[in-house]
Amino acid sequence: MTDKDESAKAVAEHNGDGVAEPAVDQAEAAGSRTDAAATETPAADTAPTAPSSDATPGETQNGSPATTGSGEAAGPVAIPDATPADTARVSVPPPGPAAVSPAAVAPAAAAPEGAPPQVAVASSDPGRWGRVDADGVVYVRTGDGERVVGSWQAGEPAEGLAHFARRFDDIRTEVELLEARLTSGSGDPKQAATNAKHIKDSLAEANVVGDLAALEARIDYVLAHAAVALDKAKHAREEARAGSVARKQQLVDEAEKLAEESTQWKVAGDRLRAILDEWKTIKGVDRKTDEQLWRRFSKARDTFNRRRGSHFADLDRQRATAKSRKQELVEEAERLSESDDWGPTAARYKELMLEWKSAGRAPKDADDTLWQRFRAAQDAFFSRRSAVFDERDAEFAENAKKKEELLAEAEKINPQGDLDAARAHLHRIQERWEEIGKVPRERIRELEGRLRAVEEKVRTAADAQWRRTDPEAEARAAQFRERVAQFEAQAAKARAAGDKRRAEQAEAQAAQWREWLAAAEQAVASR
């Protein structure tokens, strides 16, 4: 390739990780050069733009997007301070295999102490880090000597150095931005480490001019900080995972306890739903542990649901039985509501009430309906009984008044005069007494007591008269005297014979007959 052909090569494009693509031949688009020193106007779609000192990471300083991690160019890189009419052509050697340093393979476990290594701004003094020889070849100084990074075929050599120095500053800015994001905590440590490693891997073949050793040290510093941040993030994830596992374990334990012990079905059911809602918000548990805990929680919910379903199924059966039994009680109560057998029926209603309570609860609607029917039948019976009793009480009160009038008449009877007339009068009063009928319960003792007093007075007078006129009274008295004398003689004979026991028995019998003799003699004397 001649010098003319070399000057006709297009400017190499720079990607984000510092790897340059081979120069693109743009002579075909712009036409053949007629003079090696002449410049050509580039095609309209490759026109250079002015460089920008505040380019963002991921872009070159001229504003074009950086290449991807695979090294594909995202857009052209313009030569600074050039116009479309005299744009200089720069060529760079094709990239070789990227050298991977040991530090990039195994990042430091801990961040280095002290301030990060400082990297000088290459564009401020590019001649300190590289040179351009007489043939336009651009070199960068490294710890192993000089290395070719490209060629500058037009313009002043200083302009070529400035161009490659600005490309170095782009990389330096990207590294500093990665470090700033790690320090502030706003960046992803893993992504930062990956980007820093790509940049470091590309430095061995990077077509830039600058303090490569300091930049590599700065990248190592970023990698060390990224390793520390990754370790902290790992510990944070482990702590969060441990907390999440512990919380889910607590929820599982609570759910299992509720499933096995609780009989407060609504409260426990609401709590299990709340546990499920909280469960969904707990993140960070590894799949295996989460599945194990979920199986336990799901089993606890199934156990609770089965117990609750069994309970309510039993309750439904009990309520169906209670409904059937209460239906029978209601039907009997309705039959009894027409009974006039007040006492036994009232007693049966009390028994029905006890049986109603022991029957248990029926379904609410049915229970309410049956209870209303039961109460209606009961009220109907007791209302009828109360009406009858009220009427009877009025009748009994009137009977009491009539009996009071009879008692006033009976209490005037005098049996000391004409006993037969008194007894006949009392007999007529007793007949009328029975005809009147019942009186209030609280008046029975009073009224019956007064009548019995009159009857006793007449009976006493009759007994006295009988005793006075009894012909056998004297004969009984003589018989008693004879028996007394007989036993006294036996007692004397036994005592004379020395038979003390028989003497005491005869004296006891004589004493008994003597008492009867005294009573007989008194009856005879009172006539």
TORPA-380810 format. One record per residue (C-alpha): residue in one letter; x, y, z; residue number from 1. Coordinates in pm, 1 decimal, decimal comma. Each point is the difference from the previous one (the first is absolute). Layout:
REC   aa       east      north         up     i
REC    A          X          Y          Z   NUM
...
END
This chain:
REC   aa       east      north         up     i
REC    M        0,0        0,0        0,0     1
REC    T      137,5      346,4     -102,3     2
REC    D        5,1      314,0      211,6     3
REC    K     -281,4      136,5     -210,4     4
REC    D     -212,2     -304,7       62,8     5
REC    E       87,0       14,8      370,9     6
REC    S     -113,3      363,5       22,7     7
REC    A     -323,8      -93,9     -171,5     8
REC    K     -106,4     -228,6      288,1     9
REC    A     -289,6      112,2      215,0    10
REC    V       36,6       86,7      370,3    11
REC    A      -37,3     -304,4      232,2    12
REC    E     -299,2        2,3      225,0    13
REC    H       34,3      -24,3      378,1    14
REC    N     -224,7     -216,8      218,2    15
REC    G      -85,8       37,0      368,1    16
REC    D      261,3     -246,2      123,8    17
REC    G      287,8      158,7     -186,4    18
REC    V       26,6     -256,6     -281,8    19
REC    A       33,4      162,8     -341,5    20
REC    E     -125,0     -154,9     -320,3    21
REC    P      215,8       -7,2     -313,8    22
REC    A       -5,4      312,6     -211,8    23
REC    V     -275,9       18,7     -253,0    24
REC    D       96,4       72,1     -356,9    25
REC    Q     -195,0      310,2      -94,9    26
REC    A      189,4       80,5     -314,4    27
REC    E     -256,4     -186,8     -209,2    28
REC    A     -278,5      222,6      135,0    29
REC    A      189,3      325,7      -50,6    30
REC    G      186,0      -76,5     -322,3    31
REC    S      369,9      -58,3      -80,9    32
REC    R      267,1      229,5      137,0    33
REC    T      197,6      189,5     -267,1    34
REC    D      270,1      113,8      235,8    35
REC    A      143,8     -170,0      312,6    36
REC    A        3,9      331,5      191,3    37
REC    A     -351,6      101,9     -104,0    38
REC    T     -300,5      -57,4      221,9    39
REC    E     -336,8     -137,1     -106,1    40
REC    T     -344,9       89,3      100,5    41
REC    P     -163,8     -297,0      185,2    42
REC    A     -337,1     -132,0      -90,4    43
REC    A     -295,0      186,3      146,4    44
REC    D      -87,4     -282,7      236,8    45
REC    T      353,6       -6,8      150,0    46
REC    A       45,9      373,5       50,2    47
REC    P      191,9       62,7      326,0    48
REC    T     -143,3      200,0      285,9    49
REC    A      165,5      214,0      259,7    50
REC    P      124,3     -183,0      310,5    51
REC    S     -177,8       44,4      331,2    52
REC    S      186,6       12,1      329,3    53
REC    D     -306,5     -107,0      205,7    54
REC    A      -86,8     -323,1     -181,5    55
REC    T     -195,3     -246,1      204,9    56
REC    P      120,6     -354,3       79,9    57
REC    G      -76,8     -240,0     -272,9    58
REC    E       62,5      270,2     -266,8    59
REC    T      318,1      133,0     -160,9    60
REC    Q       91,1      360,4       49,2    61
REC    N     -145,3       98,7     -333,8    62
REC    G     -348,4     -114,7      116,0    63
REC    S      -20,3     -322,9     -198,9    64
REC    P     -110,2     -313,4      189,5    65
REC    A      262,9     -238,4      135,7    66
REC    T       40,0     -353,5     -119,6    67
REC    T     -151,4     -294,9      175,9    68
REC    G      188,5     -240,3      218,5    69
REC    S       61,9     -222,4     -303,1    70
REC    G      206,4      273,5     -166,9    71
REC    E     -247,6      101,5     -273,4    72
REC    A       28,4      366,5      -83,6    73
REC    A     -305,1      208,2       81,4    74
REC    G       90,0      293,2     -225,1    75
REC    P      286,2      196,1     -161,1    76
REC    V      254,1      199,7      202,4    77
REC    A       82,9      337,1     -153,6    78
REC    I      339,6      159,6       -2,2    79
REC    P       -9,0      316,4      215,2    80
REC    D       61,5      346,9     -133,4    81
REC    A      -63,7     -101,0     -359,0    82
REC    T     -236,6      121,4     -262,7    83
REC    P     -167,3     -204,6     -270,4    84
REC    A      240,1      150,7     -251,0    85
REC    D      329,3      -94,1      166,8    86
REC    T      -79,8     -290,6      227,2    87
REC    A      317,3     -195,6       80,4    88
REC    R        5,9     -373,9      -38,3    89
REC    V      108,7     -211,0      294,7    90
REC    S       64,7     -371,6      -16,7    91
REC    V       45,7     -241,2      286,4    92
REC    P      124,1     -357,5       -1,6    93
REC    P     -257,9     -272,8       27,4    94
REC    P      -52,0     -127,5      352,4    95
REC    G      158,9     -323,8      107,7    96
REC    P     -104,7     -235,5      276,1    97
REC    A      -77,3      193,0      317,8    98
REC    A      246,8      -57,0      280,5    99
REC    V     -162,5      -98,8      327,9   100
REC    S      186,6       99,5      313,6   101
REC    P       -9,2     -219,0      314,1   102
REC    A     -170,5      279,3      192,9   103
REC    A     -287,6       -1,5     -247,8   104
REC    V      -46,3     -373,0       33,9   105
REC    A       -8,7       -0,1      382,5   106
REC    P     -113,1      334,5      147,6   107
REC    A      133,8       93,1      340,3   108
REC    A     -202,9     -123,2      294,6   109
REC    A       22,6      331,3      183,3   110
REC    A       12,1      360,9     -111,9   111
REC    P      351,0      155,7        3,2   112
REC    E       75,9      238,6      277,1   113
REC    G       52,7      368,9      -55,0   114
REC    A     -103,8      224,5     -286,7   115
REC    P      -48,2     -150,4     -348,3   116
REC    P      291,3       31,8     -244,9   117
REC    Q      -12,8      328,6     -190,6   118
REC    V        0,3       -7,3     -380,0   119
REC    A      123,0      311,4     -173,1   120
REC    V     -210,4      157,7     -274,3   121
REC    A      185,4     -115,3     -308,7   122
REC    S     -133,2      273,7     -229,2   123
REC    S      159,4      267,7      218,0   124
REC    D      354,1     -125,6      -81,0   125
REC    P      -15,1     -277,2     -259,9   126
REC    G      368,2       24,6      -79,3   127
REC    R       74,9     -138,3      347,6   128
REC    W     -161,2     -334,6      -86,4   129
REC    G       73,4      -44,2     -371,1   130
REC    R      154,2      127,7     -321,0   131
REC    V      -45,0       10,3     -377,3   132
REC    D      302,2      -89,1     -212,8   133
REC    A       92,1      146,5     -332,8   134
REC    D     -205,7     -260,8     -184,9   135
REC    G     -313,7       93,1      194,3   136
REC    V        3,4     -311,8      220,0   137
REC    V     -149,7       70,1      342,3   138
REC    Y      155,3     -166,6      307,2   139
REC    V     -105,8      -19,8      362,5   140
REC    R      253,6      -51,9      279,3   141
REC    T      -63,5     -295,5      229,7   142
REC    G      194,7     -172,1      273,8   143
REC    D      124,5     -250,4     -258,4   144
REC    G      100,2      262,1     -252,5   145
REC    E     -174,4      172,2     -285,8   146
REC    R     -296,0     -147,6     -181,9   147
REC    V     -153,7      103,7     -332,6   148
REC    V     -355,7      122,1       35,4   149
REC    G      -62,1      144,3     -348,0   150
REC    S      123,4      239,1     -264,3   151
REC    W      -52,2      367,3      -72,0   152
REC    Q       39,2       89,1     -368,5   153
REC    A     -127,4      355,9      -13,4   154
REC    G       32,6      299,9      216,0   155
REC    E      243,4       73,3      277,8   156
REC    P      131,5     -284,8      216,2   157
REC    A     -128,7      175,1      310,5   158
REC    E     -348,5      -23,1     -139,3   159
REC    G       39,7     -376,2      -39,2   160
REC    L      122,2      -37,9      357,2   161
REC    A     -290,8      214,3      124,7   162
REC    H     -244,5     -220,5     -187,9   163
REC    F      123,7     -322,0      160,5   164
REC    A       31,9      172,6      336,5   165
REC    R     -364,1      101,2      -11,0   166
REC    R      -90,1     -362,4      -65,3   167
REC    F      198,4      -92,6      310,6   168
REC    D     -188,4      265,3      199,1   169
REC    D     -327,8     -153,4     -112,3   170
REC    I      102,8     -330,0      156,7   171
REC    R      129,7      174,6      312,5   172
REC    T     -331,8      184,6       36,8   173
REC    E     -192,5     -324,2      -33,5   174
REC    V      212,2     -162,5      272,1   175
REC    E      -49,1      297,5      233,0   176
REC    L     -374,2      -10,9      -62,0   177
REC    L       -7,8     -370,9       91,1   178
REC    E      187,9       81,6      320,5   179
REC    A     -235,2      288,7       83,2   180
REC    R     -303,1     -222,1      -41,9   181
REC    L      151,3     -266,9      223,2   182
REC    T       88,7      256,8      266,4   183
REC    S     -349,2      154,0       -0,1   184
REC    G     -167,9     -340,1       -1,7   185
REC    S     -211,2       84,4     -304,4   186
REC    G      171,0     -246,8     -232,7   187
REC    D      -22,4     -374,9      -31,3   188
REC    P      327,3     -143,1      138,5   189
REC    K      -18,5     -303,4     -226,3   190
REC    Q      -55,5      208,2     -313,9   191
REC    A      273,0      244,5      108,7   192
REC    A      246,5     -285,1       48,6   193
REC    T      -89,4     -142,2     -341,4   194
REC    N       47,5      336,8     -172,5   195
REC    A      326,6       67,6      184,7   196
REC    K      130,7     -344,7      -97,9   197
REC    H      -86,8       62,6     -366,6   198
REC    I      179,4      332,0       10,1   199
REC    K      305,9     -152,9      165,5   200
REC    D        7,7     -287,5     -248,9   201
REC    S        1,3      249,6     -287,3   202
REC    L      284,1      220,0      131,4   203
REC    A      275,3     -223,9     -142,0   204
REC    E     -124,4       71,3     -353,9   205
REC    A     -172,1      334,0       56,8   206
REC    N       80,9      262,7     -264,3   207
REC    V       45,2      281,2      246,1   208
REC    V      276,7      218,1      134,7   209
REC    G       16,8       54,3      376,3   210
REC    D      116,5     -137,2      335,7   211
REC    L     -104,1     -357,4      -56,2   212
REC    A      165,8     -129,0      315,8   213
REC    A     -182,5      250,2      221,4   214
REC    L     -326,8      -69,7     -180,6   215
REC    E       46,6     -374,6       53,1   216
REC    A       68,1       62,7      367,6   217
REC    R     -314,6      213,6       18,8   218
REC    I     -196,2     -282,4     -164,7   219
REC    D      143,1     -246,4      255,8   220
REC    Y     -115,9      240,0      271,2   221
REC    V     -350,2        0,7     -153,8   222
REC    L        1,2     -380,6      -23,6   223
REC    A      102,0      -26,2      364,5   224
REC    H     -280,5      233,4      104,6   225
REC    A     -242,8     -195,8     -218,5   226
REC    A      112,5     -323,7      171,2   227
REC    V      -64,0      155,8      341,6   228
REC    A     -339,1      130,5     -115,9   229
REC    L      -83,9     -342,5     -142,0   230
REC    D      100,1     -162,0      329,1   231
REC    K     -212,8      246,4      195,1   232
REC    A     -289,1      -55,3     -237,3   233
REC    K       46,3     -375,4       40,7   234
REC    H       -4,5       30,4      378,7   235
REC    A     -301,5      230,9      -20,6   236
REC    R     -178,5     -251,2     -221,5   237
REC    E       91,9     -281,9      237,2   238
REC    E     -125,1      199,5      299,3   239
REC    A     -315,9       92,4     -186,1   240
REC    R      -43,5     -361,8     -102,2   241
REC    A       54,7     -117,6      356,2   242
REC    G     -255,0      254,3      123,2   243
REC    S     -246,4     -103,3     -267,8   244
REC    V       48,8     -369,0       79,1   245
REC    A      -40,6       67,9      372,7   246
REC    R     -316,1      201,1      -56,9   247
REC    K     -149,7     -263,7     -226,7   248
REC    Q       96,3     -263,5      256,9   249
REC    Q     -187,1      199,8      265,3   250
REC    L     -302,5       26,8     -227,4   251
REC    V        9,4     -374,2      -71,3   252
REC    D       26,1      -81,9      372,8   253
REC    E     -294,0      228,2       75,0   254
REC    A     -203,7     -149,1     -284,8   255
REC    E       70,9     -355,0      119,4   256
REC    K     -102,3       89,5      354,5   257
REC    L     -322,6      155,1     -123,8   258
REC    A      -65,6     -301,9     -221,0   259
REC    E       40,1     -248,1      285,2   260
REC    E     -144,6      186,3      299,2   261
REC    S     -226,5      290,8      -84,4   262
REC    T     -375,8      -35,7       15,0   263
REC    Q      -67,3      369,8      -54,0   264
REC    W      -73,4      -66,2     -362,5   265
REC    K      -64,3      354,5     -122,1   266
REC    V      290,2      158,2      187,9   267
REC    A      240,4     -275,6     -103,7   268
REC    G     -119,8        9,6     -361,4   269
REC    D       50,9      377,9      -16,4   270
REC    R      347,6      -41,2      149,4   271
REC    L       98,4     -265,6     -254,6   272
REC    R     -106,9      231,9     -281,3   273
REC    A      207,6      279,7      155,1   274
REC    I      297,5     -237,4       24,0   275
REC    L      -41,7      -84,2     -369,8   276
REC    D       -6,8      370,5      -92,2   277
REC    E      315,9       63,0      203,0   278
REC    W      162,0     -312,5     -147,3   279
REC    K      -32,8      145,7     -350,6   280
REC    T      191,0      313,8      105,1   281
REC    I      302,6     -189,7      137,9   282
REC    K      270,4      -28,8     -264,5   283
REC    G      354,8     -130,1      -20,5   284
REC    V      -51,7     -359,1      115,6   285
REC    D      175,8     -262,1     -208,1   286
REC    R     -225,5     -218,9     -208,5   287
REC    K       60,8     -326,3      187,0   288
REC    T      -58,7      145,6      348,7   289
REC    D     -297,1      201,4     -120,8   290
REC    E     -160,4     -311,0     -151,4   291
REC    Q       54,0     -199,3      320,8   292
REC    L     -151,7      274,3      216,4   293
REC    W     -283,8       49,0     -247,8   294
REC    R      -84,7     -370,3        9,5   295
REC    R      -20,9       16,0      380,3   296
REC    F     -212,3      314,3      -12,1   297
REC    S     -227,1     -146,1     -269,0   298
REC    K      -37,2     -320,7      202,0   299
REC    A      -89,8      203,3      311,0   300
REC    R     -267,6      189,3     -195,5   301
REC    D     -139,9     -326,9     -135,8   302
REC    T       -5,2     -149,3      350,9   303
REC    F     -182,2      303,3      137,4   304
REC    N     -249,0       -1,6     -286,5   305
REC    R      -70,6     -369,8       50,7   306
REC    R      -49,6       44,3      374,3   307
REC    R     -223,1      300,4      -57,2   308
REC    G     -196,7     -179,8     -269,7   309
REC    S      -41,9     -304,7      222,8   310
REC    H     -112,5      220,7      288,3   311
REC    F     -262,6      177,0     -203,6   312
REC    A     -112,0     -324,8     -160,4   313
REC    D      -55,3     -145,5      348,6   314
REC    L     -169,5      322,0      100,7   315
REC    D     -230,6      -24,4     -299,7   316
REC    R      -90,1     -355,8       92,8   317
REC    Q      -61,4       98,8      359,8   318
REC    R     -214,9      290,7     -108,0   319
REC    A     -198,0     -222,1     -235,7   320
REC    T      -63,0     -240,3      289,1   321
REC    A      -91,2      290,2      226,4   322
REC    K     -237,3      134,0     -263,1   323
REC    S     -175,3     -335,8      -26,8   324
REC    R      -30,1      -33,8      377,5   325
REC    K     -127,6      355,2       44,0   326
REC    Q     -253,0      -58,9     -274,5   327
REC    E     -137,3     -288,6      207,9   328
REC    L       -9,2      214,9      313,5   329
REC    V     -183,1      278,1     -183,7   330
REC    E     -261,7     -240,9     -132,9   331
REC    E      -62,8     -138,4      350,8   332
REC    A      -16,6      349,8      146,0   333
REC    E     -257,1      100,6     -261,7   334
REC    R     -211,8     -304,7       82,3   335
REC    L       13,0       77,1      373,2   336
REC    S     -100,7      361,5      -54,9   337
REC    E     -369,8     -109,8      -13,5   338
REC    S       16,9     -213,9      314,5   339
REC    D     -223,6       77,4      300,9   340
REC    D      196,1     -227,2      229,9   341
REC    W      171,9      296,4      151,5   342
REC    G      233,0     -154,8      254,9   343
REC    P      151,5     -290,9     -197,7   344
REC    T       16,5      208,7     -317,4   345
REC    A      185,4      283,4      175,5   346
REC    A      243,6     -256,8      142,5   347
REC    R       52,2     -145,6     -348,9   348
REC    Y       74,5      344,8     -141,8   349
REC    K      276,6       36,9      259,0   350
REC    E      144,8     -332,5     -113,2   351
REC    L      -25,4      107,7     -363,9   352
REC    M      198,2      314,0       79,8   353
REC    L      279,8     -206,0      156,4   354
REC    E        3,5     -232,5     -299,8   355
REC    W       11,5      301,6     -233,9   356
REC    K      312,9      129,9      173,0   357
REC    S      169,3     -339,1       -5,8   358
REC    A      -78,1      -52,7     -371,4   359
REC    G      268,8      249,9     -103,2   360
REC    R       -5,4      269,1     -267,8   361
REC    A     -163,8      -53,8     -336,2   362
REC    P       88,9      213,1     -305,1   363
REC    K      -70,2      361,0       95,0   364
REC    D     -296,2       65,1     -229,9   365
REC    A     -164,4     -331,5       83,6   366
REC    D       79,3       40,3      370,3   367
REC    D     -161,4      343,6       14,1   368
REC    T     -308,7     -122,2     -184,9   369
REC    L      -42,3     -307,8      218,3   370
REC    W       50,4      203,1      316,9   371
REC    Q     -271,1      243,0     -101,6   372
REC    R     -240,8     -290,4      -58,0   373
REC    F       93,7     -159,8      334,2   374
REC    R      -46,9      323,5      191,0   375
REC    A     -329,6       67,8     -176,6   376
REC    A     -137,4     -342,7       99,2   377
REC    Q      122,4       41,4      356,9   378
REC    D     -142,2      351,1       27,6   379
REC    A     -333,6     -116,6     -139,1   380
REC    F      -31,5     -269,6      265,4   381
REC    F      102,8      217,6      293,1   382
REC    S     -218,9      284,4     -121,9   383
REC    R     -301,8     -233,3       -3,1   384
REC    R       96,5     -134,8      340,9   385
REC    S       40,7      351,1      139,8   386
REC    A     -344,0      100,5     -131,5   387
REC    V     -155,4     -310,3      154,4   388
REC    F      185,5       54,2      324,5   389
REC    D     -106,0      363,4       13,8   390
REC    E     -361,2     -103,2      -44,4   391
REC    R       38,8     -278,0      255,3   392
REC    D      167,8      235,0      247,8   393
REC    A     -296,4      236,4      -25,6   394
REC    E     -232,0     -294,2       62,0   395
REC    F      211,6     -120,0      291,5   396
REC    A       -5,1      345,8      155,4   397
REC    E     -377,9        1,3      -18,7   398
REC    N       -9,0     -350,1      154,7   399
REC    A      219,9      124,6      282,3   400
REC    K     -251,6      272,2       76,7   401
REC    K     -284,3     -254,9        7,2   402
REC    K      197,6     -228,0      232,3   403
REC    E       74,0      290,8      229,5   404
REC    E     -375,1       52,8       27,9   405
REC    L      -51,3     -370,4       78,6   406
REC    L      273,5       12,2      263,4   407
REC    A     -165,0      297,1      165,8   408
REC    E     -317,8     -207,5       18,0   409
REC    A      181,4     -316,2      120,7   410
REC    E      190,8      176,9      273,5   411
REC    K     -337,8       95,9      156,9   412
REC    I      -94,8     -368,3       60,7   413
REC    N      -20,6      -84,6      376,8   414
REC    P       22,4     -379,6       59,3   415
REC    Q      -39,2       37,9      377,6   416
REC    G     -372,1       43,8      -39,8   417
REC    D     -173,0     -217,4     -256,2   418
REC    L      283,8     -223,3     -121,5   419
REC    D     -209,0     -172,6     -265,1   420
REC    A     -114,3      332,4     -149,8   421
REC    A      359,2      129,0        4,5   422
REC    R      123,4     -311,4     -179,9   423
REC    A     -275,5       27,4     -262,4   424
REC    H       77,7      367,0      -57,1   425
REC    L      371,0      -75,6      -39,8   426
REC    H      -78,3     -277,1     -249,2   427
REC    R     -202,4      239,6     -219,8   428
REC    I      285,2      254,1       12,1   429
REC    Q      252,1     -268,4     -109,0   430
REC    E     -217,2      -94,8     -297,2   431
REC    R      -28,0      361,2     -110,0   432
REC    W      378,3       36,3       54,5   433
REC    E       74,7     -276,4     -248,9   434
REC    E     -249,9      140,9     -250,5   435
REC    I      175,9      339,7       -2,1   436
REC    G      321,1     -154,5     -130,1   437
REC    K      363,2      109,1        7,9   438
REC    V      146,6      320,9      137,4   439
REC    P      333,5      171,9      -70,1   440
REC    R      295,1     -209,6      111,8   441
REC    E      118,1      256,3      251,0   442
REC    R     -341,3       -0,9      171,8   443
REC    I      -43,5     -377,8       31,8   444
REC    R      180,0      -45,5      332,8   445
REC    E     -172,7      294,6      160,2   446
REC    L     -354,0      -98,0     -102,7   447
REC    E       39,1     -374,3       54,2   448
REC    G      149,9       66,1      344,0   449
REC    R     -296,7      203,8      111,5   450
REC    L     -244,0     -270,2     -117,3   451
REC    R      197,9     -276,4      176,2   452
REC    A      -17,6      201,4      324,6   453
REC    V     -382,7        1,1      -17,0   454
REC    E       -1,0     -371,6      -81,4   455
REC    E      230,0      -73,2      295,3   456
REC    K     -222,7      195,1      234,9   457
REC    V     -306,5     -206,4     -102,4   458
REC    R      197,6     -328,5       13,9   459
REC    T      127,3       75,7      351,0   460
REC    A     -355,6       60,6      125,1   461
REC    A     -117,7     -327,0     -158,6   462
REC    D      281,4     -200,0      160,4   463
REC    A      -75,2      144,7      341,5   464
REC    Q     -366,0      -91,9      -33,8   465
REC    W       89,2     -355,6     -104,1   466
REC    R      220,3      -52,1      296,4   467
REC    R     -272,6      117,0      233,1   468
REC    T     -257,9     -240,1     -146,5   469
REC    D      223,6     -306,0      -60,5   470
REC    P     -147,9     -306,7      209,0   471
REC    E      321,9     -193,3      -22,7   472
REC    A      216,5      263,7      171,4   473
REC    E      -76,8     -130,2      355,4   474
REC    A       52,5     -360,5     -102,2   475
REC    R      337,3       86,8     -149,5   476
REC    A       97,4      180,5      325,0   477
REC    A      -91,5     -311,1      212,6   478
REC    Q      197,1     -221,7     -237,0   479
REC    F      304,7      224,4       30,4   480
REC    R      -22,2      -13,9      385,4   481
REC    E      -11,9     -377,4       -7,3   482
REC    R      305,5      -23,2     -223,0   483
REC    V      193,7      241,6      221,1   484
REC    A      -81,8     -212,4      309,5   485
REC    Q      100,5     -319,7     -183,5   486
REC    F      343,5      128,2      -99,1   487
REC    E       66,0      147,8      343,9   488
REC    A      -76,9     -342,5      156,3   489
REC    Q      239,8     -169,7     -241,8   490
REC    A      271,4      249,2       85,8   491
REC    A      -46,7      -59,1      376,7   492
REC    K        6,6     -381,0      -41,4   493
REC    A      315,8       13,6     -212,3   494
REC    R      175,9      232,0      240,6   495
REC    A      -95,3     -232,9      293,3   496
REC    A      147,2     -287,8     -197,2   497
REC    G      315,8      197,7      -55,4   498
REC    D      -54,0       26,6     -378,1   499
REC    K       98,8      360,0      -46,1   500
REC    R      -17,7       -2,6     -381,4   501
REC    R     -358,0     -128,2      -16,5   502
REC    A      -97,0      239,6      276,6   503
REC    E      133,6      300,2     -203,0   504
REC    Q     -180,7     -115,9     -315,9   505
REC    A     -334,1      -35,1      185,1   506
REC    E       43,0      342,8      161,1   507
REC    A       65,3      159,4     -343,3   508
REC    Q     -314,4     -154,3     -145,2   509
REC    A     -200,2      109,4      303,4   510
REC    A      123,2      357,7      -50,9   511
REC    Q     -109,7       -3,4     -367,2   512
REC    W     -350,8     -122,7       87,0   513
REC    R      -19,5      253,3      277,9   514
REC    E       48,6      283,2     -255,4   515
REC    W     -277,6     -137,2     -217,0   516
REC    L     -221,2      -28,7      308,8   517
REC    A       55,1      366,8       82,5   518
REC    A     -102,6      101,9     -352,3   519
REC    A     -315,8     -209,4       15,6   520
REC    E      -96,0      132,4      341,5   521
REC    Q       54,6      360,7     -126,8   522
REC    A     -227,9      -66,3     -299,0   523
REC    V     -271,8     -131,6      230,4   524
REC    A       42,7      293,5      235,7   525
REC    S      -30,3      261,5     -281,4   526
REC    R     -344,5     -107,6     -115,8   527
END
